[in-house]
């Protein structure tokens, strides 16, 4: 199986127009389905979604003991809760842990953990991202 997505052209405050690798996935939790476009981020350990997507999926309200901070490049942490969802890419489905950010200001990131191990992920010269099993 091979699934391709074109890079998405976007504006950057630093570089003007840039091309970013994206993929369309559907998240399923209980009876709720949310199709979204994710940035394919080989530097992200885990898939990350903002607060509103978790609310649409009807995640249970987290207990304080479930909340952890994750950090990226900066020192400031983002509060997240790990939830297990079904992720669908084309005809491929897996159960995956994702990070549900408890803030809105985070991008949808497709991270390596629980997902990249099923595919060769190929970034083709700012044009396409290919998922090949």
N, C-alpha and C positions, 0 to 999 in steps of 0.2 A: 504494500500500500504506500502511496505517496500523495501527500497533500501540500499544495503550494498556496501561498498568500503573497500578494504584491506588497512591497513596502508602502507605507503611507507618508505622503508629503505633508509636512507640517512647518509652521513658522517657529523659529527659535530666536529668543532675545539676543543670544550671543552670535549665532551663525547665519541668520536669515532663514532661507529654506533648507530643510534637512529631510532625510528619509529615514523612517523608523520601521523596524520589523514588527509586524502585527499578525495576529491569528484570531480567527473567530471560533470561540468555544461556547458551549452551552453548559451552564451549571444547573444541577438538579439537586434539590433537597426536599425530601418528602414528596409532595405533589407539585412543587413550584419549580418552574423552569425559567432561567434567565439567559438568553443569548447575549453575548457581549464581545467586543473587540478588545483583546489584551495586547499589551506590549510584550514581545517575546524577549525576556531578559535573562541571558545566560549568567549574569552576575547575581541574580536574585536567588537566594536559597529556597524560598517558598513562594507559592502563588499568593498574591495579595489582592484583596478587594476592599473598597471603601464601605463605610457604615451603611449607606443607603442600599447597596446590593444585598448585604446580609439581611436587612430589614425586608426587602422584597422577597427573599428566600424564606423569610419567617424563622430565622434562627432564634433559639431561646435566648432570653436576656442572660448575659454572663454573670456568673458569681465572681465576686472580687478575687477569689483564689485562682480563677481561670485566666485572669488578665496578666499578660506579660508585655514588656517593652522590647521592641526590636529596633535595631539601628542600621542605617545604611551608611552613606558617606559621612554624614554629619554626626555630631555628638548628641543631638536631640533624639530621644526615642519616640516611637509611635506605639500607643497601646493597642494590642491585638489579642484576639482569642482564636485558638485553633479549633476549626470545625471540619468535619468530614463530609464531603459532597461527592456526587458523581460528576465527573467532567467528561464532556463529549466533544471529540474532534473528528469531524466526518462520521465514519461508522465505528470509530474507536471509543470505547467507554472504559473509564477506570474510577475506582474509589480513590479519593485523594484528600490529604490534609491540606487545608488552605488557611491563610491568615486573614481573619476578618478584622480590619482596622476599625477601631471605635471612634475614628474621626473621618470626616468626609474628604479631606484634602490629600488623598493619595491616588495614584494612578492604578489602573487594573494591570497587574504584572503577572505574567506566566513565568514562574520560577522553575528551577531544576528539580527540586525534591518531589518525588512521587510521579513525575511526568516525563522528564527528559530521559529516564532510564529505558523507556519504551521505544525511543526514536533516535535516529541520527538527525540532529537539527542542523541544517545547513543554511548559512547566511550568504546569499549570492550577490555580491557586489552592489549593495544598496538597491537591489531590484526585487528580490524574492527571498522569502524564508520557506524552506522545504522541510517537511516532517516525513522521514522515510523509516519504515520499520524493517 
